[in-house]
Amino acid sequence: MAQEVIEVPITGKIISVNFKSGDAVKEGDILCLLESMKMENPILAPVDGTITQLEIATEQVVKPGEIIAIIDY
């Protein structure tokens, strides 16, 4: 199976996580919300598939390039 790695685009704090490892997602689903500069930025699933790895948690501070999730499709 192919894998899609979703990375953090900007420095911020994860304020909500909407899925867990093993969940099926559809393209466009909001995986999590990232707060940066007092704005909420939704991180969307780029493909349909299954989350095989989730590397974030609520209230976690993240930096660009860190992995949010890996989706098998």
Sequence and secondary structure as in RCSB ss.txt:
>XXXX:A:sequence
MAQEVIEVPITGKIISVNFKSGDAVKEGDILCLLESMKMENPILAPVDGTITQLEIATEQVVKPGEIIAIIDY
>XXXX:A:secstr
  EEEEE  SSEEEEEE   TT EE TT EEEEEEETTEEEEEE SSSEEEEEE   TT EE TT EEEEEE 
